[in-house]
């Protein structure tokens, strides 16, 4: 779809450049290798806010852990919720105060 839009822009004399979403995994060297498998590591890098809804992500992790799956979650970002996500994680037994 993106290429089609770029082609339409070029056909009308407008320069367009495709910029891929995401990160080039090849640009990052692996610091250490590890076997695939538990503990599963999840990472979200985003501001903690209602739109990103980390509370639902924390709740989902609690469900996963209740099923005996060894999983960890790291949230990285500016906390605009004043500790509410951390409080929820503590109340679900996923973190210590």
N, C-alpha and C positions, 0 to 999 in steps of 0.2 A: 504494500500500500504506500509506503514511504517513497519507494522508487517511482511509483506512478505519479505521486504528487510532484516530485522533483521534475519528472519529465514534462508534466503540464506547465510548471513554472518556466522551464527552459523553452518550451514551445512558444511561450508568450514573451520571451526575451528577458525573463527574470532569472538571475543567477540563484541557484539553490545548492546547498551543500548538505549532504546527509551526515548527521552526527549520531552515532549509535548510542543507545542507552546502555548503562551498565559499565563495568570496568573490565579492562583487558587483563585476564587472569595471568597471562604470560608476563606481564610487567612486574609481577610480585614473585619473588623467590620464596620457596618454602624454607622456613627456618629449620624445621625438624619434620621428619616423616613420622607418621603414626599409622597404625593399622586402622582399617575401616571398622566401625562398630562402636558399641557402647564404651564409654559414655558418649551419647550423641550430643554434639555441641551445636547450639542455635545462637545466632547473633543477629540483632537488629540495630542498625545505626540510623537513628532518626530522633528528632526532638520528641520528648514525651509530652503528648498533647491529646486532646479528645479525638481529633481526626485520625491519628495513627492508632488509637485504641489499644494501647499496650495492656490495659486491664483484661481484655479478652484473650490476648496472647498469654498472659500469666495464668489465667483460668484454664486455658487449653493445656498448658504445661502441667498444671495440677492434675488434670484428667489423665494425661500421659503417664505421669509418675504413679498415680493410683493404680494403673494397670501393670505396674512393675517394670516399666521401661526406664532405664537409667539415662536421663536426659538433663542437660544443663542449658540455661538461657542467660545470655549477657545482653543487657540493653545499654546502648551508648548514645548519649545525646543530652541536650539541654532539658532540664526538668521544669516544664511550665505547669506541672500539676502539684507542686509543693509536697512531694513525697507520697502522694496517694498510691502510685503504682508499687512503691517499695512497701508501704503499709499493707497493701493487698497481698503481696508476696509473703510477708511475714504471717498474716492471718491464715494463709493457706498452707503454712508450714514449709514454704520453699526457700525462706531466707531467715536469718536471725536478725533481731532488732539492733 
